[in-house]
Amino acid sequence: DAIPLQYCFGLVSQLVWCLVCRLCSSKINVLINDWLGAPVPQLRGLREGDPLSSLLFNLALEPLLRSLFVCHGLSGVTLSPVQVPREWKPSPAEVREDPGGINPSN
């Protein structure tokens, strides 16, 4: 939910400073029943739909994943890679049952 800036250890200090300046200098307005409130400083978090959110998520997740990969004391489920043949195509039944709405025939 919240990541302390100290977690960004290893990133170039200029990048961290640019992110801090951008994130801490924004202001938000609250809209309640068609009434727009005065600007309020946004001291933490990202605005909804902020284009930086996915990049910052990846930057925060990368060190965690790397530390998990090298930690030999962790045990869990080992997944083997799945090989999908290059010539594989979904059957008509699989295309009709597409729950995600990504049917290429539409």
C-alpha positions in Angstrom: 0.0 0.0 0.0 2.8 2.4 0.8 6.5 2.1 0.0 9.1 4.1 1.9 11.5 6.1 -0.2 14.4 4.3 1.5 13.2 1.2 -0.4 14.3 2.9 -3.6 17.9 2.2 -2.6 20.0 1.6 -5.6 18.1 3.9 -7.9 19.9 6.9 -9.3 19.4 9.7 -6.7 18.3 12.2 -9.4 15.5 9.8 -10.5 14.3 9.4 -6.9 14.4 13.2 -6.5 12.4 13.8 -9.7 9.8 11.3 -8.6 9.5 12.8 -5.1 9.1 16.3 -6.6 6.5 15.2 -9.0 4.5 13.1 -6.5 4.7 15.6 -3.6 4.0 18.7 -5.7 0.6 17.6 -7.0 -2.7 18.9 -5.7 -6.1 17.3 -5.8 -9.7 18.7 -5.7 -12.6 16.8 -4.2 -15.9 16.9 -6.1 -18.9 16.3 -3.8 -22.4 16.8 -5.2 -21.2 19.0 -8.1 -19.3 21.2 -5.6 -15.5 21.4 -6.3 -13.5 21.8 -3.1 -10.3 23.8 -2.7 -7.0 22.2 -3.9 -5.5 19.9 -1.3 -1.8 18.8 -1.4 -1.4 15.2 -2.3 1.3 14.0 0.1 1.2 10.3 -0.8 0.0 7.9 -3.4 -0.7 8.3 -7.0 -3.7 9.8 -8.8 -6.1 7.4 -10.3 -4.9 6.6 -13.9 -1.4 8.1 -13.3 0.8 6.9 -16.2 3.7 6.4 -13.8 1.8 4.0 -11.6 2.7 0.8 -13.6 6.4 1.9 -13.9 6.6 2.7 -10.1 4.9 -0.6 -9.3 7.5 -2.5 -11.4 10.4 -0.5 -9.8 9.1 -1.4 -6.3 8.4 -5.1 -7.1 11.7 -5.8 -8.8 14.0 -5.8 -5.7 11.4 -7.9 -3.8 11.3 -10.5 -6.5 15.1 -10.6 -6.8 15.5 -11.1 -3.0 13.0 -13.9 -3.1 14.8 -15.7 -6.0 18.1 -15.7 -4.1 16.6 -16.7 -0.7 17.4 -20.4 -0.3 15.4 -20.6 3.0 12.1 -20.2 1.2 10.2 -23.3 0.1 7.1 -23.4 -2.0 5.7 -24.7 -5.2 8.1 -25.4 -8.1 6.6 -24.7 -11.4 8.0 -26.2 -14.6 7.8 -24.3 -17.9 4.9 -25.1 -20.2 5.7 -25.7 -23.8 3.0 -24.5 -26.2 3.5 -25.7 -29.8 4.0 -22.9 -32.3 1.3 -24.3 -34.6 -1.3 -24.4 -31.8 -4.6 -22.7 -32.6 -7.7 -22.6 -30.4 -10.5 -24.8 -31.4 -13.8 -23.2 -32.4 -15.3 -24.3 -29.1 -12.5 -22.5 -27.2 -13.0 -19.3 -29.2 -16.8 -19.4 -28.5 -16.2 -19.9 -24.8 -13.9 -16.9 -24.5 -14.8 -15.3 -21.2 -12.5 -12.3 -21.5 -14.1 -10.9 -24.6 -10.9 -11.1 -26.6 -12.4 -13.2 -29.4 -10.4 -12.3 -32.5 -13.3 -13.1 -34.8 -15.4 -10.1 -33.5 
